[in-house]
Amino acid sequence: MPQAAWIHIVPPDEADENLRQAYAQCADPRTGEPAHIMAVHSLNPAGMLHHRALYRAIMYGPSPLSRAQREMIALVVSTVNRCRY
């Protein structure tokens, strides 16, 4: 079985102002914390914000796919990739 990659994540309480702002924009509304998929960009806050913009465009932007179809695709991909979420 392949070993999972390890990426250093700057914890929110150690974030500089730029990263704090990015974390705030990418926070999960239920927890107030950034999702792990966003936090992996902590060394590059601009990349985190671009990732968020891409996600929002794919999941919420105009598309021939319904929202439910997009969620199902995301679920299958996450399952195949053995994502925790």
C-alpha positions as CSV (number, residue, x, y, z in Angstrom):
1,M,0.0,0.0,0.0
2,P,1.4,3.4,-0.9
3,Q,2.4,5.6,2.0
4,A,0.5,8.8,2.5
5,A,2.3,12.1,1.7
6,W,3.2,14.3,4.6
7,I,2.8,18.0,4.2
8,H,3.7,20.5,6.9
9,I,0.6,22.5,8.0
10,V,1.0,25.7,9.9
11,P,-1.5,25.6,12.8
12,P,-4.0,28.5,13.0
13,D,-2.6,29.7,16.3
14,E,0.9,30.1,14.6
15,A,-0.3,31.7,11.4
16,D,0.9,35.1,10.3
17,E,-1.7,37.7,9.3
18,N,-1.8,36.7,5.6
19,L,-2.4,33.0,6.5
20,R,-4.9,34.0,9.2
21,Q,-7.0,35.8,6.6
22,A,-6.8,32.9,4.2
23,Y,-7.8,30.5,6.9
24,A,-10.8,32.7,7.8
25,Q,-11.9,32.7,4.2
26,C,-11.6,29.0,3.9
27,A,-13.0,28.1,7.3
28,D,-15.6,25.4,7.6
29,P,-18.8,27.2,8.9
30,R,-19.5,24.4,11.3
31,T,-16.1,24.4,13.1
32,G,-14.5,27.7,12.2
33,E,-11.4,25.8,11.2
34,P,-10.1,25.3,7.7
35,A,-10.7,21.9,6.2
36,H,-7.5,19.7,5.9
37,I,-7.7,19.9,2.1
38,M,-7.3,23.7,2.4
39,A,-4.9,23.7,5.3
40,V,-2.3,21.8,3.2
41,H,-1.8,25.1,1.4
42,S,-0.7,26.8,4.6
43,L,2.8,27.5,3.3
44,N,1.2,29.2,0.3
45,P,-1.9,31.2,1.4
46,A,-2.5,32.5,-2.2
47,G,-2.6,28.9,-3.4
48,M,-5.2,28.1,-0.7
49,L,-7.4,30.9,-2.0
50,H,-7.0,29.8,-5.6
51,H,-7.9,26.2,-4.6
52,R,-11.0,27.6,-2.9
53,A,-12.0,29.6,-6.0
54,L,-11.5,26.5,-8.2
55,Y,-13.6,24.4,-5.8
56,R,-16.4,26.9,-5.7
57,A,-16.4,27.3,-9.5
58,I,-16.6,23.5,-10.0
59,M,-19.2,22.8,-7.4
60,Y,-21.4,26.0,-7.6
61,G,-20.7,27.5,-11.0
62,P,-22.7,27.0,-14.2
63,S,-22.6,23.4,-15.3
64,P,-24.6,20.9,-17.3
65,L,-24.3,18.7,-14.2
66,S,-26.7,19.1,-11.3
67,R,-25.4,19.9,-7.8
68,A,-26.3,16.4,-6.7
69,Q,-24.3,14.9,-9.6
70,R,-21.3,17.0,-8.7
71,E,-21.5,15.8,-5.1
72,M,-21.8,12.2,-6.2
73,I,-18.7,12.5,-8.4
74,A,-16.8,14.1,-5.5
75,L,-17.9,11.3,-3.2
76,V,-16.8,8.6,-5.6
77,V,-13.4,10.3,-6.1
78,S,-12.9,10.7,-2.4
79,T,-13.8,7.1,-1.8
80,V,-11.4,5.8,-4.5
81,N,-8.6,8.1,-3.1
82,R,-9.4,6.9,0.5
83,C,-9.9,10.5,1.7
84,R,-10.9,10.9,5.3
85,Y,-13.7,13.2,4.5
